Amino acid sequence: MSEKPTAYGVELDSVAAVASAFVDKPFGEDFIAVRSSDDLVTIRSLETNFSHMDALLEAQKQGHISIQSITAGTNGDGTPCFNIEVVEG
């Protein structure tokens, strides 16, 4: 099996790991808001770029998580953003 994909040094092998990877991190290139529960993580990119999409897609491909939906929207100031819902694989 291939290496598990990572974000911010955290292996994306469960919903809890996805939440952990994105909560309380210094985001630099991405500005991200995260809501999570035991079985659902919602990631909102606060800009039009989300550089960890490849890692999330690879984690889904490997069966660790499932991306329930990806929608485009706008945040409070009208800037385009992505909303990504992740559940267990």
N, C-alpha and C positions, 0 to 999 in steps of 0.2 A: 504494500500500500504506500502511496506517496506521503510525503511529509504533510503534517497538518498545517493548514494556513494560519497565519498569525496577524494580529493587529496590535501595535504598541507592545510587542513581546509576549502577548497572551495567545495561546493556542485556541482557535475558534472551534472547539469540539462540543459545545453545548450552548443552550440559551444563556445559562448563568455565566459562561465564559465570555460570550458576546457582550453581555451587560458589563462585566468586569473590565473588559478591554476598553470600553468607551466612557465609563463613568469616572469622573475626577482625574482626567488626563490632561496634560498641557497640549492642546490640539494643534498649535502651529498652523499647518496648511489647511486644516478643516476646522470648522466651528460646528459642533455637534451637540444636540440636545437628546437625552436618552430618558425614556420612561421604561421601567421594567417591572415584571412580576415573575413568579416562578416559571411561567410557561410562555411568556410573550415579552419581547423587547421591541420597542419602537424607537428607531433612530431617525432624527431629523437633521439633515445637513442644513446649516443655516446660511450656506452659500450654494452656488451652482455646482461646485466640485465636491465629490466624495471619493477620496483616493483609496479607500479600503473596499470598494465594491468588488474588485477582483478576488480579494481574500474571502469575502462573504459568499461569492458565487462558487469558489472552489470548495468551501466548507459544505455548501449545499450539495455540490456534485459528489463529495465524499460521503454524504449521508449524515453528517453531524448535526446539521440544522436544516430548516426549510424556510425559504423566504416566502412568506405568505402573500405579501404584496409590495409593490414599489409604485408610488404615485408621485406625480409632480404637483407642486403647490407653490404657495408664496408664504413667506413669514411675515411678521408684523409690519415691517417697513416696505413690503411689496417686492422684496428680492425673491427670485425663483429659488426653490429648494426641493429636496427629495424627502419623502417619508418612506421608510423601509421597515416593514414588520417582519420579525424573525421569530419562529417557533421551533420546537424540537423537531429533529429530522425524522 
